């Protein structure tokens, strides 16, 4: 099973990318996590460009999402909302909506910040957008506040947050299995 992870932060020393690396160490056996590294290259969404075909960076992301069994997004919070580049990528992945590669895809959202709230509002906004696109979104959040104190060398130093992240990953894997069972029964 493959989980595609997307960090909503473009920063080289991103806490959210570090959180995704930490998540990779907590997966059940037989599950791999691959971090998408091309968010910076996604051009602004433009319906005229979409009508001519997806630009290469968008097609690459589209293909990675299509090949994944589930999506895990780690988002920072900018002005109490979603970082623009992440929202832009989700807009590309939603078009055309009836064919969206996110449709029925299990997804979870987590977030880290240097502040006290752990990107809670941004997580809620990303879940809302994913739901509007048609993803199977886990209705839970995992805030990692004061991330600079809780992430070190690709590992969480907070045992409670690590336990919660492992549980969320288990539920994401369960959502993939549930979806696959529904498909097999249909």
Backbone bond lengths (Angstrom), bond angles and torsions (degrees), N, CA, C in turn:
res aa  C-N    CA-C-N  psi(-1)  N-CA   C-N-CA  omega(-1)  CA-C   N-CA-C  phi
1 X - - - 1.452 - - 1.527 107.58 -
2 X 1.326 115.52 140.32 1.465 120.97 -177.82 1.525 110.25 -122.96
3 X 1.336 115.04 129.97 1.460 122.16 173.81 1.519 107.33 -109.11
4 X 1.321 116.69 125.40 1.452 121.11 174.60 1.523 107.31 -90.73
5 X 1.314 116.29 125.30 1.459 122.07 179.92 1.523 109.43 -106.27
6 X 1.321 115.61 136.28 1.454 121.96 179.17 1.520 108.32 -127.07
7 X 1.321 116.01 122.42 1.458 120.92 174.63 1.517 108.04 -92.15
8 X 1.318 116.13 129.28 1.457 120.84 178.59 1.511 113.54 -78.36
9 X 1.322 116.90 0.14 1.455 121.35 -179.65 1.524 110.60 -104.13
10 X 1.305 116.75 138.29 1.461 121.92 177.49 1.533 111.64 -94.60
11 X 1.310 117.06 -9.17 1.465 122.06 -175.06 1.525 111.54 -66.93
12 X 1.321 116.03 136.04 1.466 121.75 -178.93 1.536 111.65 -55.94
13 X 1.321 117.95 -44.00 1.457 122.00 -178.95 1.519 112.84 -95.54
14 X 1.294 117.52 33.66 1.463 123.69 -173.83 1.526 113.69 -58.32
15 X 1.334 114.89 130.82 1.468 120.38 173.96 1.525 110.55 -66.10
16 X 1.330 116.76 -33.85 1.461 119.97 -178.43 1.519 111.90 -71.26
17 X 1.305 117.54 -37.58 1.468 119.73 174.43 1.522 109.56 -66.31
18 X 1.322 117.63 -40.17 1.470 121.13 176.30 1.530 110.60 -61.71
19 X 1.331 116.48 -37.91 1.468 120.50 178.05 1.528 110.70 -63.95
20 X 1.318 117.11 -38.86 1.471 120.24 176.95 1.532 110.81 -65.83
21 X 1.330 117.10 -38.76 1.470 119.67 176.41 1.522 110.65 -63.22
22 X 1.313 116.29 -39.00 1.465 120.17 176.68 1.529 110.41 -64.77
23 X 1.326 116.78 -39.50 1.473 120.71 178.73 1.529 110.55 -60.62
24 X 1.317 116.71 -36.96 1.472 120.43 -178.86 1.522 111.91 -60.78
25 X 1.322 117.45 -26.53 1.473 120.48 -179.51 1.525 112.32 -83.53
26 X 1.320 117.62 -7.32 1.468 121.71 -174.69 1.520 113.80 -109.40
27 X 1.307 117.54 7.08 1.463 120.93 -175.02 1.524 112.14 -74.93
28 X 1.324 115.80 149.21 1.460 119.44 174.30 1.532 109.95 -64.50
29 X 1.324 118.05 159.24 1.475 120.73 177.64 1.530 110.95 -57.21
30 X 1.330 115.87 142.10 1.459 121.28 178.16 1.514 114.36 85.11
31 X 1.323 117.25 4.23 1.456 121.50 179.74 1.528 107.90 -118.20
32 X 1.334 116.13 130.98 1.464 120.32 176.42 1.515 109.91 -116.88
33 X 1.317 115.51 149.96 1.454 122.05 177.56 1.519 107.39 -117.98
34 X 1.334 115.58 126.69 1.461 122.71 179.16 1.519 107.29 -116.93
35 X 1.332 116.72 127.60 1.463 120.98 -179.10 1.528 109.60 -93.55
36 X 1.326 115.76 123.11 1.469 121.23 175.95 1.525 107.75 -69.05
37 X 1.310 116.81 132.09 1.466 119.52 -175.84 1.532 113.54 -115.76
38 X 1.323 117.97 17.09 1.458 119.37 -175.27 1.512 115.77 -116.93
39 X 1.325 118.19 19.53 1.467 119.46 -177.29 1.531 111.36 -59.47
40 X 1.312 116.90 -36.52 1.463 122.04 -179.07 1.534 112.10 -60.07
41 X 1.334 117.34 -27.60 1.464 122.26 -174.11 1.523 114.19 -87.71
42 X 1.324 117.75 -7.19 1.469 121.32 -177.66 1.536 108.79 -72.02
43 X 1.339 117.82 122.05 1.469 119.50 179.35 1.530 110.75 -74.57
44 X 1.328 117.07 164.76 1.463 119.94 176.27 1.529 110.28 -57.67
45 X 1.335 115.99 140.78 1.462 119.06 178.78 1.523 109.15 -64.14
46 X 1.336 115.29 135.14 1.464 121.89 -179.68 1.527 107.00 -147.49
47 X 1.311 116.72 117.71 1.466 121.75 -178.87 1.531 112.17 -57.81
48 X 1.331 116.98 -34.80 1.465 119.77 178.99 1.528 110.98 -66.46
49 X 1.319 116.21 -40.51 1.471 120.11 177.03 1.526 109.72 -67.36
50 X 1.332 117.24 -42.68 1.474 122.05 178.89 1.530 110.34 -57.10
51 X 1.319 116.96 -39.65 1.467 121.05 -178.91 1.529 112.06 -63.79
52 X 1.321 117.04 -24.30 1.476 121.91 179.52 1.534 111.93 -93.06
53 X 1.311 117.08 -5.81 1.461 121.02 -178.87 1.513 110.43 118.06
54 X 1.322 115.30 154.17 1.465 119.82 -177.83 1.528 110.94 -71.85
55 X 1.336 117.17 135.01 1.461 119.50 172.54 1.538 110.20 -60.87
56 X 1.311 118.23 155.65 1.463 122.68 -174.81 1.529 113.53 -52.88
57 X 1.344 120.68 -46.42 1.468 118.66 179.61 1.529 112.77 -63.05
58 X 1.324 116.96 -33.83 1.463 121.12 178.04 1.530 109.48 -70.52
59 X 1.323 117.14 -43.21 1.465 120.42 178.81 1.527 110.89 -62.10
60 X 1.332 116.03 -38.75 1.474 119.61 177.99 1.528 110.60 -61.45
61 X 1.341 117.13 -46.72 1.463 120.72 177.68 1.525 109.95 -62.41
62 X 1.329 117.23 -44.68 1.468 122.07 179.11 1.531 110.07 -55.16
63 X 1.331 116.58 -48.03 1.462 121.60 -179.03 1.525 111.83 -64.30
64 X 1.328 116.69 -39.88 1.473 120.11 178.75 1.527 110.52 -64.76
65 X 1.324 117.17 -40.70 1.468 120.49 177.56 1.527 109.50 -65.72
66 X 1.331 117.19 -42.19 1.468 120.77 -179.77 1.529 111.43 -61.41
67 X 1.315 117.51 -37.71 1.465 121.90 -178.02 1.523 112.60 -77.74
68 X 1.325 117.45 -18.68 1.461 121.65 -177.19 1.528 110.91 -82.64
69 X 1.313 114.62 150.80 1.460 120.59 174.90 1.525 111.52 -84.71
70 X 1.341 116.05 -25.72 1.467 121.32 -178.38 1.524 108.50 -154.75
71 X 1.326 114.78 165.16 1.459 122.48 -179.70 1.524 108.68 -123.11
72 X 1.330 115.66 136.64 1.462 122.32 173.42 1.525 107.29 -124.76
73 X 1.320 116.81 119.63 1.463 121.40 179.83 1.519 108.62 -111.65
74 X 1.325 115.74 131.19 1.464 122.18 172.35 1.523 106.69 -112.12
75 X 1.309 115.95 121.04 1.466 119.34 -173.95 1.516 112.58 -123.44
76 X 1.327 115.49 137.59 1.461 118.66 165.20 1.525 108.41 -79.76
77 X 1.310 116.12 178.40 1.461 120.71 179.02 1.513 108.78 -121.75
78 X 1.324 116.07 122.40 1.453 121.71 177.03 1.521 107.84 -115.37
79 X 1.316 117.44 118.09 1.465 122.21 179.07 1.524 111.71 53.64
80 X 1.320 116.21 43.93 1.469 123.98 178.15 1.522 113.19 65.31
81 X 1.332 118.06 24.62 1.452 120.23 -177.61 1.529 110.96 -151.21
82 X 1.326 114.95 -164.86 1.460 124.51 -175.41 1.528 110.37 -80.85
83 X 1.331 117.75 138.17 1.461 118.91 171.93 1.532 110.35 -59.15
84 X 1.319 116.91 139.93 1.457 122.09 -175.41 1.515 113.88 -56.08
85 X 1.317 118.13 -41.90 1.464 120.65 -176.58 1.528 111.12 -66.75
86 X 1.326 117.89 -36.32 1.468 121.08 176.80 1.526 110.31 -67.44
87 X 1.324 117.23 -46.47 1.474 120.29 178.67 1.519 110.11 -60.30
88 X 1.308 117.25 -41.28 1.452 122.38 178.10 1.533 111.10 -58.53
89 X 1.325 117.00 -45.89 1.465 121.06 179.20 1.529 110.65 -62.27
90 X 1.334 116.65 -41.41 1.463 119.72 178.51 1.529 110.71 -65.25
91 X 1.326 117.24 -36.07 1.469 119.92 176.24 1.529 110.23 -61.16
92 X 1.330 117.75 -44.52 1.474 120.59 177.58 1.528 110.44 -60.91
93 X 1.328 116.76 -42.09 1.466 120.14 -177.33 1.528 112.44 -71.01
94 X 1.315 117.00 -14.20 1.468 120.28 -178.34 1.524 113.11 -91.40
95 X 1.320 118.08 -4.86 1.463 120.75 -173.28 1.510 112.67 -113.00
96 X 1.311 118.51 132.78 1.460 126.96 -12.16 1.535 110.16 -71.90
97 X 1.317 116.59 143.30 1.459 122.04 -171.11 1.525 112.79 -56.06
98 X 1.303 118.29 -42.59 1.470 121.17 -178.08 1.535 112.01 -64.19
99 X 1.317 116.90 -23.22 1.467 121.78 -178.71 1.525 112.30 -108.83
100 X 1.326 117.84 8.72 1.458 120.41 -174.69 1.516 111.75 -54.79
101 X 1.310 115.18 133.06 1.451 122.57 179.11 1.534 111.11 -68.77
102 X 1.326 116.85 -13.43 1.466 120.89 177.13 1.528 112.76 -88.31
103 X 1.331 117.36 -11.47 1.459 121.31 -177.80 1.530 110.32 -59.33
104 X 1.310 115.48 122.39 1.465 124.09 177.93 1.541 112.85 68.76
105 X 1.320 117.49 12.33 1.466 121.93 179.08 1.528 109.11 -85.69
106 X 1.333 118.64 123.28 1.465 119.38 175.07 1.528 110.52 -59.58
107 X 1.327 116.01 136.85 1.456 121.13 -176.71 1.522 110.35 -146.00
108 X 1.328 114.72 148.23 1.462 121.28 175.29 1.520 107.89 -136.93
109 X 1.333 115.05 153.70 1.459 121.35 -178.13 1.520 108.83 -128.84
110 X 1.325 115.16 131.56 1.455 122.56 175.92 1.523 107.03 -129.19
111 X 1.328 117.54 170.91 1.452 118.01 179.54 1.508 112.61 -162.50
112 X 1.315 115.01 147.95 1.455 122.34 178.86 1.511 109.53 -130.27
113 X 1.327 115.26 147.69 1.458 120.01 175.71 1.519 109.00 -150.86
114 X 1.309 115.25 160.76 1.456 120.29 176.49 1.531 110.49 -76.12
115 X 1.326 116.82 -17.52 1.462 121.73 -179.94 1.518 112.98 -82.52
116 X 1.325 114.88 -169.19 1.473 121.52 -173.61 1.530 114.77 -87.41
117 X 1.339 118.68 -7.00 1.453 118.69 -171.63 1.522 114.80 -108.53
118 X 1.320 119.32 -10.55 1.455 121.38 174.61 1.511 114.42 64.49
119 X 1.325 117.70 32.62 1.467 122.25 175.26 1.529 113.13 61.79
120 X 1.305 117.40 36.35 1.472 122.11 -177.76 1.530 111.69 -60.60
121 X 1.322 117.78 -45.13 1.464 119.91 -178.17 1.520 111.10 -67.18
122 X 1.306 117.06 -40.97 1.468 119.88 178.44 1.521 110.75 -62.83
123 X 1.322 116.62 -40.26 1.465 119.22 178.20 1.527 110.79 -60.36
124 X 1.318 116.96 -43.56 1.467 120.58 179.22 1.529 110.45 -62.16
125 X 1.334 117.17 -41.08 1.462 120.92 179.53 1.534 111.29 -65.56
126 X 1.327 117.74 -42.22 1.467 120.31 179.61 1.528 109.80 -65.54
127 X 1.336 117.53 -41.43 1.469 119.46 176.79 1.527 110.68 -60.27
128 X 1.326 116.75 -40.80 1.469 120.92 179.23 1.528 110.55 -61.93
129 X 1.318 117.73 -45.75 1.464 121.69 179.96 1.530 110.01 -63.94
130 X 1.324 117.54 -46.90 1.468 120.37 179.12 1.529 111.03 -59.46
131 X 1.323 116.66 -41.27 1.464 120.23 177.99 1.518 112.15 -63.34
132 X 1.325 117.04 -40.18 1.460 121.14 178.56 1.522 110.99 -63.97
133 X 1.320 116.54 -32.59 1.465 120.97 178.87 1.529 111.05 -75.20
134 X 1.330 117.00 -24.10 1.457 120.15 178.31 1.515 114.72 111.24
135 X 1.336 117.41 11.73 1.461 120.29 176.73 1.530 109.64 -72.17
136 X 1.323 116.24 159.18 1.471 122.98 173.57 1.520 107.02 -91.06
137 X 1.296 116.50 90.55 1.458 121.51 -170.51 1.528 111.07 -92.19
138 X 1.329 116.22 127.93 1.458 119.71 172.61 1.524 107.85 -65.11
139 X 1.310 116.58 129.80 1.463 121.15 -177.46 1.525 109.67 -90.31
140 X 1.314 114.74 66.37 1.458 119.98 175.97 1.517 108.78 -153.25
141 X 1.309 114.53 161.07 1.455 119.59 179.89 1.517 109.27 -124.67
142 X 1.303 114.74 157.90 1.454 120.61 174.78 1.526 107.66 -137.25
143 X 1.329 116.71 88.86 1.460 119.17 178.26 1.525 110.79 -80.65
144 X 1.318 115.02 138.62 1.463 121.15 174.11 1.528 106.63 -120.29
145 X 1.337 116.60 90.87 1.467 119.55 179.07 1.529 110.29 -77.62
146 X 1.304 116.12 164.47 1.471 122.78 -178.04 1.527 110.50 38.67
147 X 1.332 114.17 53.97 1.467 121.37 -173.49 1.520 112.53 -59.81
148 X 1.313 117.48 -30.83 1.461 120.48 179.44 1.529 111.68 -62.82
149 X 1.332 117.13 -19.23 1.464 121.61 177.63 1.534 111.82 -97.81
150 X 1.328 118.25 -12.71 1.472 121.26 -172.68 1.525 114.18 -112.64
151 X 1.331 116.97 -6.77 1.460 121.30 179.54 1.526 108.64 -123.80
152 X 1.320 114.82 128.64 1.456 119.20 -178.60 1.524 109.18 -147.20
153 X 1.321 116.76 122.95 1.468 122.26 178.04 1.527 112.44 52.76
154 X 1.343 116.83 44.02 1.454 121.11 176.74 1.515 115.07 74.33
155 X 1.324 117.49 15.24 1.464 121.30 179.34 1.523 109.59 -132.39
156 X 1.308 115.09 150.23 1.458 120.25 173.88 1.523 108.79 -80.19
157 X 1.312 116.47 138.42 1.462 120.54 176.61 1.526 111.32 -101.38
158 X 1.322 116.93 -1.59 1.464 123.02 179.82 1.523 107.82 -103.96
159 X 1.327 117.25 108.91 1.471 122.24 -174.65 1.524 112.51 -61.94
160 X 1.324 117.97 -36.18 1.470 120.87 -179.59 1.525 110.98 -67.72
161 X 1.323 117.38 -44.19 1.465 120.14 178.20 1.527 109.53 -66.50
162 X 1.305 117.88 -39.09 1.467 120.77 177.43 1.531 110.92 -61.21
163 X 1.319 117.30 -42.32 1.472 121.86 178.13 1.527 110.31 -63.16
164 X 1.331 116.83 -43.62 1.460 120.69 179.67 1.523 111.53 -66.12
165 X 1.329 117.11 -38.93 1.466 120.84 178.44 1.526 110.45 -65.38
166 X 1.325 117.36 -42.49 1.469 120.55 177.79 1.532 110.10 -61.37
167 X 1.328 117.35 -40.24 1.461 120.91 178.09 1.517 112.06 -64.82
168 X 1.323 116.98 -43.35 1.460 121.36 178.21 1.531 110.34 -61.59
169 X 1.325 117.30 -43.28 1.469 120.83 178.17 1.527 110.85 -62.28
170 X 1.325 117.23 -39.55 1.466 120.68 176.61 1.515 111.66 -62.11
171 X 1.330 117.09 -40.47 1.466 120.66 178.82 1.528 110.92 -69.62
172 X 1.328 117.43 -32.89 1.465 120.38 176.48 1.529 109.81 -66.28
173 X 1.318 117.17 -42.83 1.473 121.57 176.78 1.527 109.49 -62.46
174 X 1.332 117.13 -42.12 1.468 120.71 177.70 1.530 111.29 -61.37
175 X 1.335 117.37 -37.56 1.469 121.33 178.97 1.526 110.65 -64.44
176 X 1.327 117.20 -37.00 1.470 120.30 176.38 1.525 109.47 -64.43
177 X 1.312 117.16 -46.78 1.474 120.80 -179.34 1.526 111.31 -62.56
178 X 1.330 116.33 -40.50 1.475 120.78 178.56 1.530 109.95 -62.81
179 X 1.318 117.32 -45.79 1.470 120.61 178.80 1.519 110.44 -61.52
180 X 1.329 117.45 -43.17 1.463 121.04 -179.72 1.526 111.83 -65.08
181 X 1.338 117.02 -36.71 1.473 120.53 176.34 1.531 110.62 -65.92
182 X 1.323 117.08 -39.89 1.464 120.59 177.76 1.523 110.70 -63.01
183 X 1.331 116.28 -41.37 1.466 120.05 178.43 1.519 110.98 -63.94
184 X 1.321 117.11 -41.42 1.463 121.12 -178.55 1.521 111.20 -67.01
185 X 1.337 116.23 -33.91 1.470 120.65 -179.13 1.523 112.36 -77.44
186 X 1.320 117.33 -20.40 1.465 121.22 -175.99 1.517 112.91 -74.79
